[in-house]
Amino acid sequence: MRCERCDQGERRPVTRAKLAERDGKVAVVIGVPMLECPACAERWLNWDVARRLDEVLDAMLAGDVEVATRHFDTTDAPAA
């Protein structure tokens, strides 16, 4: 599927890290599946991945750790 933003590239499946910061805490989730345009780097998450990522980041930021990292569990949500 062509990129809706730049109309120059075809979306391709990739995995990337996503970062969130809240109240002086940082959470990084590695290996999040998504689609990406190689021409403009626009990225898309499917709804199931986005929902699960929100849950994971909220749980990570709720703890007492200032910086937390984890890998995205691909069994939790289908690929983008």
Secondary structure, 3 states (H helix, E strand, C coil): CECCCCCCCECEEEEEEEEEEECCEEEEEEEEEEEECCCCCCEECCHHHHHHHHHHHHHHHHCCCCEEEEECCCCCCCCC
